[in-house]
Amino acid sequence: MPTLDDILEHVGEFDRFQKQTFFVLCLLSAAFTPVYVGVVFFGFIPEHHCFSPGVAELSQQCGWSLEEQLNYTVPKWDGHGASYDSRCSRYEVDWNATGVSCTDPLGSLVSNGSTVSLGPCRDGWVYNSPGSSLVTEFDLVCEDSWKLDLFQSSVNAGFFIGSINIGYIADRFGRKFCLLTTILANVVCGILLVFVPSYLWIVIIRFLQGLVSKGCWTAGYILVTEVVGPQYRRTVGILYQTAFSVGLLIFDAIAYAIPHWRWLQLTVTLPSCFFLLYYWCLPESPRWLISQGKNDKAMKIISDMAKKNQKKIPSHFEDIKFEEEDCGKQNPSLIDLVRTPQIRKNTLILMYNWFTSSVLYQGLIMHMGMAGGNMYLDFLYSALVEFPAAFIILITIDRVGRRYPWAVSNLVAGAACLVTALIPEDIHWLKVITSCIGRMGITMAFEMVCFVNTELYPTYIRNLGVMVCSSLCDVGGVIVPFIVYRLVEVWHDLPLIVFTVFGLIAGGLVLLLPETKGRVLPETVEDVENLHRQSAPKTKKIYLHVQTSEV
């Protein structure tokens, strides 16, 4: 009996029907950006210092400039050869006292020869920012600075838990149902974030948003790759991820125009309401319908596809039947991922690379937001490099292979982080260039691990292997805010040193994996164990297995 891929060859593998589906789902991919990296703008940390009662009045009376006011009234601390205004301590003096000197205010408030004691910020902070963020609204600085880490970790914890449950919903009830329900839940959570008054509820809702948002993005990825022909699936998958990069540019522009985090949250959430219209303009996956034995509904969609593509279904393809694989009768278990030497090595290396890709990708975005330059321009530059990263992948994976470009991308990312950390702060433009190179490298690594993961497992544990290994991506997302925001308090570029170690190790480990270019997907454990000696050419069936494994 013919398969769906056989029919797509006649009704169109990537014609008008598929292009329309691809376009509307790319909008969904772009809309995922504020959830994934929104902490850069929602949690922006402006320059700040302790509020001291009486300082503003004294400054106005003495006619001080802002620089003079800070110099006279804010303690200093030394860090790596430079002097900075203290953010978490203040002078324990009464600035409202009479007879305070305008030229030596501290000297006139303390006895001769005595030192000025320092104390905590009992009356809050003064923020040097025209807008607002979670940090300025809830004072997430000093002793409470860890709460910003928790804000971002909560959404990644939601990713981790939700990806498994959403995957089940997509397999059990269909791609379209999963897509619509997660879109609705994501919109509701996004709007609630605008209005909830307390930090605790913001973290809870952020976690709930994580439960559904990544699953929504993944369901879109699965659907868009299941309606195109085999030779277009990998390209469409990479371009779907590139749409996320377009979302970065749009999000950056909106954040620049709207510097208040609640209004920004509302602005990026409301357009998602229009995605509910996908009920009328998106098809269910015919591949899923066939797998569920709903051949009539699948043929109806295929007929619509042929009509829109101005093609005709050959008469001998009117009775379609999905061909089940015999290997699907095996029952996969977690122990199968480490049972044999080659699969065990693949599992450990892939888990580490998923973890590293997430830590470096999110970490570089967070760190650049704290780099001290123009946050919006730095974010723009780093987002732009994701486009050549996708282009390089498309032209190298079937020419050079997977292993060497993947290893080099990790090594480049790690080396770029090291170089960025060693460049002096006063050469900010050069630090931006090297960090962008690192961002391009880790973007390539992140996109490559997505599809190489499926090529290193036999069919019966391929779904399980992808699910388990990719879960380390979300574990990395939970950890990385604490790496970035805690270590910058020790040394601003210390997170980059950590990223260097992660990236270089990941690049070296990738070289231990077998090359999968031009090779048939392994069907059995023996195929994987002998993969380094296999040399059979790829067929269309390779691409079919890659996509069905992600479902």
C-alpha positions in Angstrom: 0.0 0.0 0.0 1.2 3.5 -0.7 2.5 5.7 2.1 1.7 9.4 2.7 5.2 10.3 1.3 4.3 8.5 -2.0 1.1 10.6 -2.3 2.9 13.9 -1.4 5.2 13.3 -4.4 2.1 13.6 -6.6 0.0 16.3 -4.8 3.0 18.5 -3.9 5.7 18.2 -1.3 6.1 22.0 -0.7 3.6 23.8 -2.8 1.0 26.4 -1.9 -0.8 24.4 0.8 2.4 23.6 2.6 3.8 27.1 2.2 0.7 28.6 3.8 0.9 26.2 6.7 4.6 26.9 7.1 4.0 30.7 7.1 1.3 30.7 9.7 3.2 28.4 12.0 6.4 30.5 11.6 4.4 33.3 13.2 3.8 31.0 16.2 7.6 30.3 16.4 8.4 34.0 16.4 5.9 34.6 19.2 7.7 32.2 21.4 10.6 34.6 21.8 9.3 36.7 24.7 8.7 33.6 26.8 12.1 32.1 26.2 14.3 35.2 26.5 12.0 37.8 27.9 13.9 38.0 31.2 16.4 40.3 29.3 13.9 43.1 29.1 11.3 42.1 31.8 14.1 41.7 34.4 16.4 44.5 33.2 18.7 45.5 36.1 19.4 49.3 35.8 22.1 51.2 37.8 20.9 51.7 41.3 22.0 52.8 44.8 20.4 53.1 48.2 17.8 55.7 48.9 19.0 58.0 51.7 16.4 60.4 53.2 17.4 64.0 52.8 19.9 63.5 50.0 17.6 64.8 47.3 16.8 68.0 49.2 20.5 68.6 50.1 21.5 68.1 46.5 18.9 70.6 45.3 20.0 73.1 48.0 23.7 72.7 47.1 23.1 72.7 43.4 24.9 69.4 42.8 24.9 67.6 39.6 23.9 63.9 39.6 27.6 62.9 39.4 28.5 65.2 42.4 25.5 63.8 44.4 26.6 60.3 43.9 30.2 61.1 44.6 29.4 62.8 47.9 26.6 60.6 49.2 27.1 57.0 47.9 29.9 54.8 49.2 32.4 53.3 46.8 33.7 49.8 46.4 36.6 48.5 44.4 36.4 45.7 41.9 39.1 44.5 39.5 41.0 47.8 39.5 37.9 50.0 39.1 35.8 52.0 41.6 32.0 51.6 41.6 29.1 53.2 43.4 27.9 50.8 46.1 24.5 49.3 45.3 23.7 47.6 48.6 25.1 49.9 51.3 24.8 53.5 52.4 26.4 55.9 54.8 24.8 55.8 58.3 24.5 59.6 58.7 21.6 62.0 59.0 21.5 64.0 55.8 18.7 66.1 57.2 20.9 67.6 59.9 21.5 71.3 59.9 24.9 72.8 58.9 25.8 70.2 56.3 28.6 71.4 54.1 28.1 71.4 50.4 31.8 70.9 49.7 32.5 68.2 52.3 29.2 66.9 53.5 30.5 63.7 55.2 33.3 65.6 57.0 30.7 68.0 58.5 28.6 65.1 59.8 31.2 63.0 61.6 33.7 63.8 64.3 37.3 64.5 63.3 39.3 61.4 62.7 36.3 59.0 62.9 35.1 56.8 60.0 31.7 56.7 58.5 29.8 53.5 59.2 27.9 51.8 56.5 24.5 50.2 56.7 22.0 48.3 54.4 19.4 50.0 52.2 16.6 50.3 54.8 14.6 52.8 52.7 14.7 51.2 49.3 16.7 52.0 46.2 17.0 54.7 43.6 17.0 53.3 40.0 18.6 55.2 37.1 16.1 54.0 34.4 13.4 55.8 32.5 11.2 52.6 32.4 10.3 49.8 34.8 11.2 46.2 35.2 10.5 43.4 37.6 13.7 44.5 39.4 12.6 48.1 39.9 9.0 47.2 40.8 9.8 44.5 43.4 13.4 45.6 44.4 15.0 42.4 43.2 18.5 43.5 44.1 21.1 42.9 46.8 19.6 40.3 49.3 16.7 39.7 47.0 18.6 39.5 43.7 18.2 35.7 43.6 14.4 36.2 43.0 15.2 37.3 39.4 17.0 34.0 38.9 14.0 32.2 40.2 11.7 34.1 37.8 13.6 32.7 34.8 14.2 29.3 36.3 10.5 28.9 36.9 9.7 29.1 33.2 12.4 26.5 32.3 11.1 24.2 35.0 7.7 24.5 33.3 9.4 23.7 30.0 10.9 20.5 31.6 7.6 19.2 33.0 5.3 20.4 30.2 7.3 19.0 27.3 6.5 15.5 28.4 2.8 16.1 29.0 2.3 18.2 25.9 4.0 15.5 23.9 1.5 13.0 25.1 -1.4 15.3 24.3 -0.1 15.8 20.8 0.2 12.1 20.2 -3.1 11.2 21.9 -5.4 14.0 20.7 -3.7 15.4 17.7 -1.3 18.2 16.7 -4.1 20.8 16.0 -5.9 20.2 19.3 -2.6 20.4 21.2 -1.7 23.6 19.4 -5.0 25.4 20.0 -5.2 24.4 23.7 -1.6 25.5 24.5 -2.1 28.8 22.5 -5.2 29.6 24.6 -3.4 28.7 27.9 -0.4 30.7 26.9 -2.5 33.8 26.1 -4.3 33.5 29.5 -1.1 33.2 31.4 0.5 36.1 29.5 -2.4 38.4 30.3 -2.5 37.3 33.9 1.2 38.3 34.2 0.2 41.9 33.4 -2.2 42.2 36.2 -1.1 40.1 39.2 0.3 42.3 41.9 2.7 40.1 43.8 6.1 38.6 42.9 5.0 35.1 44.1 2.0 35.0 41.8 4.2 36.2 38.9 6.6 33.2 39.4 3.7 30.8 39.7 2.0 32.0 36.5 5.4 32.2 34.7 5.8 28.5 35.6 2.4 27.7 34.2 3.3 29.6 31.1 6.3 27.4 30.7 4.2 24.3 31.0 2.3 25.1 27.8 4.5 27.5 25.7 7.3 25.2 24.7 4.9 22.4 24.0 3.0 24.8 21.8 6.2 25.7 19.9 7.1 22.0 19.6 3.6 21.0 18.3 4.0 23.6 15.6 7.3 22.2 14.7 5.9 18.7 14.4 2.9 19.8 12.4 4.9 21.9 9.9 7.4 19.0 9.2 4.6 16.4 8.9 2.8 18.1 6.0 5.8 18.5 3.7 7.6 16.0 1.6 10.7 14.1 2.8 13.3 16.2 1.0 12.0 19.4 2.5 11.6 18.4 6.2 15.0 19.2 7.5 15.1 22.5 5.7 11.6 23.5 6.9 12.5 22.5 10.4 15.6 24.7 10.4 13.7 27.6 8.9 11.0 27.2 11.5 13.7 27.7 14.1 15.0 30.7 12.1 11.5 32.3 12.5 12.3 32.3 16.2 15.3 34.5 15.3 13.0 36.9 13.5 11.0 37.0 16.7 14.1 38.2 18.5 14.4 41.2 16.3 10.8 42.1 16.6 10.8 41.6 20.4 13.9 43.9 20.7 12.2 46.7 18.7 9.0 46.4 20.8 11.0 46.4 24.1 12.9 49.5 22.9 9.6 51.3 22.2 7.9 50.1 25.4 10.4 50.2 28.4 7.8 49.3 31.0 7.6 45.6 31.6 3.9 45.2 32.2 2.9 47.1 29.1 5.6 45.2 27.2 4.1 41.9 28.4 0.7 42.9 27.3 1.9 44.1 23.9 3.7 40.8 23.1 0.8 38.7 24.4 -2.3 40.2 22.7 -1.2 39.3 19.1 -1.2 35.7 20.2 -5.0 35.9 20.5 -5.1 35.8 16.7 -3.4 32.4 16.7 -6.8 31.0 17.9 -7.9 31.6 14.3 -5.7 28.6 13.4 -8.8 26.5 14.1 -10.0 27.5 10.7 -6.8 27.9 8.7 -4.6 25.0 9.9 -5.1 21.4 9.0 -4.7 18.4 11.3 -1.6 16.4 10.5 -2.6 13.8 7.9 0.3 11.7 9.1 -1.2 11.6 12.7 -4.7 10.9 11.3 -3.3 7.9 9.4 -1.5 6.6 12.4 -4.8 6.7 14.3 -6.6 4.8 11.6 -8.6 7.9 10.5 -7.9 7.4 6.8 -11.1 9.1 5.6 -10.2 12.4 7.4 -6.6 12.1 6.2 -7.8 11.7 2.6 -10.1 14.7 3.0 -7.1 16.8 4.0 -5.0 15.4 1.2 -7.7 16.2 -1.3 -7.8 19.8 0.0 -4.0 19.8 -0.3 -4.1 18.6 -3.9 -6.8 21.2 -4.8 -4.9 24.1 -3.4 -1.7 22.9 -5.0 -3.6 22.5 -8.3 -2.7 18.8 -8.5 -4.7 15.6 -8.8 -4.5 12.5 -6.7 -3.8 9.5 -8.9 -6.6 6.9 -8.7 -4.4 4.1 -7.5 -3.6 6.3 -4.4 -7.2 6.7 -3.3 -6.9 3.9 -0.6 -4.1 5.0 1.7 -2.8 3.0 4.6 -0.1 3.7 7.0 2.6 1.1 7.1 3.5 0.2 10.7 7.1 -0.7 11.4 7.7 -4.1 13.0 10.3 -2.6 15.3 7.6 -0.5 16.9 6.4 -3.6 18.7 9.4 -3.5 21.0 8.9 -1.9 24.4 11.5 0.8 25.0 12.8 1.4 28.5 15.3 3.9 30.0 17.8 1.1 30.5 18.0 0.7 26.7 19.6 4.1 26.5 22.7 2.9 28.4 22.6 -0.9 27.8 25.2 -1.1 25.0 28.5 0.7 24.7 27.9 2.9 21.6 24.3 3.8 22.6 25.5 4.6 26.2 28.2 6.9 24.8 25.7 8.5 22.4 23.3 9.1 25.3 25.8 10.7 27.6 27.4 13.0 25.0 24.0 14.1 23.6 22.7 14.8 27.2 25.7 17.0 27.9 25.4 18.8 24.5 21.7 19.6 25.1 22.6 20.9 28.5 25.6 23.0 27.2 23.6 24.4 24.3 20.9 25.7 26.6 23.3 27.1 29.1 25.4 28.9 26.6 22.5 30.1 24.4 20.4 31.6 27.2 23.5 32.6 29.3 25.0 34.7 26.5 21.7 36.5 26.0 21.4 37.2 29.7 25.0 38.3 30.1 24.8 40.6 27.1 21.8 42.3 28.7 24.1 43.1 31.6 27.2 44.1 29.5 26.9 47.9 30.3 26.5 49.1 26.7 23.2 49.8 24.8 21.2 46.8 25.8 18.9 47.0 22.7 21.7 47.4 20.2 23.7 44.6 21.8 20.6 42.3 21.7 20.0 43.2 18.0 23.6 42.4 17.0 23.5 39.1 18.7 20.2 38.2 17.2 21.3 39.0 13.7 24.1 36.4 13.8 21.5 33.6 14.1 20.7 34.0 10.4 24.1 33.2 9.0 24.2 30.4 11.5 21.1 28.8 9.9 22.6 29.4 6.5 25.9 27.7 7.4 24.0 24.7 8.7 21.9 24.3 5.5 25.0 24.4 3.2 27.3 22.1 5.3 25.2 19.3 6.8 24.9 17.4 3.5 28.3 18.5 2.1 30.7 18.4 5.0 28.6 16.3 7.4 27.3 16.7 10.9 30.1 15.9 13.3 32.8 18.4 12.3 30.5 21.5 11.8 28.8 20.6 15.1 32.1 20.2 17.0 33.6 23.4 15.5 30.5 25.4 16.4 30.8 24.4 20.1 34.6 25.1 20.1 34.0 28.5 18.5 31.4 29.3 21.0 33.7 28.3 23.9 36.7 30.1 22.5 34.7 33.3 21.8 33.5 33.4 25.4 37.1 33.2 26.6 38.2 35.9 24.3 35.3 38.1 25.3 36.1 37.7 29.0 39.8 38.8 28.4 39.0 41.9 26.4 39.1 45.1 28.6 35.7 46.7 29.4 36.7 49.9 27.7 36.8 48.2 24.3 33.1 47.4 24.4 32.6 47.2 20.6 35.2 44.3 20.4 33.5 42.5 23.3 30.2 42.7 21.4 31.8 41.3 18.2 33.4 38.3 20.0 30.3 37.6 22.0 28.2 37.6 18.8 30.6 35.1 17.3 30.0 32.9 20.3 26.3 33.4 19.9 26.5 32.3 16.3 28.5 29.2 17.3 26.1 28.1 20.0 23.1 28.7 17.8 24.5 26.3 15.2 25.2 23.8 17.9 21.7 24.1 19.3 20.0 23.6 15.9 22.3 20.7 15.0 21.7 18.7 18.2 18.0 18.9 17.5 18.2 16.7 14.4 21.4 14.7 15.0 19.9 13.3 18.2 17.3 11.4 16.1 20.0 9.9 13.9 21.9 8.2 16.7 19.2 5.9 18.1 17.5 2.8 16.7 13.9 3.3 15.7 12.2 1.7 18.8 13.9 4.0 21.3 14.3 7.0 19.1 11.4 8.9 20.7 12.6 8.0 24.2 16.2 9.0 23.4 15.2 12.4 22.1 12.8 13.1 25.0 15.4 12.1 27.7 18.4 13.8 26.1 16.5 17.0 25.3 15.2 17.2 28.9 18.7 18.3 29.9 18.1 21.4 27.8 15.5 22.5 30.3 17.7 21.5 33.2 20.3 23.8 31.8 17.7 26.6 31.5 16.9 26.2 35.2 20.5 26.5 36.3 21.8 29.2 33.9 20.1 32.2 35.6 22.0 31.4 38.8 25.2 31.0 36.9 24.9 34.3 35.3 23.3 36.6 37.9 25.3 35.2 40.9 28.7 34.9 39.2 28.6 38.5 37.8 28.6 39.7 41.4 32.1 38.1 41.8 33.4 39.2 38.4 31.3 40.5 35.6 32.9 38.1 33.0 33.2 35.1 35.3 30.1 33.4 33.7 31.9 33.6 30.3 34.8 31.5 31.8 32.3 28.9 32.9 30.7 28.9 29.4 34.2 28.5 27.9 34.7 25.3 29.8 31.3 23.9 28.9 31.7 24.8 25.2 35.2 23.4 24.7 34.3 20.1 26.4 31.1 19.8 24.3 33.1 20.3 21.1 35.6 17.6 22.1 32.9 15.1 23.0 31.1 15.6 19.7 34.2 14.3 17.9 33.6 11.0 19.7 30.3 10.5 18.0 29.9 8.7 14.7 29.3 10.6 11.5 25.7 10.2 10.2 26.0 12.0 6.8 24.9 9.7 4.0 23.8 6.9 6.2 20.5 5.1 6.7 18.9 5.7 10.1 19.6 2.7 12.4 16.7 0.3 12.8 18.2 -2.0 15.5 20.7 -1.8 18.4 23.2 -3.6 16.2 22.9 -0.9 13.5 23.9 1.7 16.1 26.8 -0.3 17.5 28.1 -0.7 13.9 27.3 2.9 12.8 30.9 3.9 12.5 31.3 1.3 9.8 28.0 1.8 8.0 28.1 3.5 4.6 24.8 2.9 3.0 23.3 5.9 1.1 20.4 7.8 2.5 16.9 7.2 1.2 13.7 9.2 1.6 12.8 6.8 4.4 15.4 8.5 6.5 13.6 11.7 6.6 10.3 10.0 7.4 11.8 8.3 10.4 13.4 11.5 11.6 10.1 13.3 11.8 8.0 10.4 13.2 10.5 10.1 16.0 9.8 13.6 17.2 6.1 12.9 17.6 
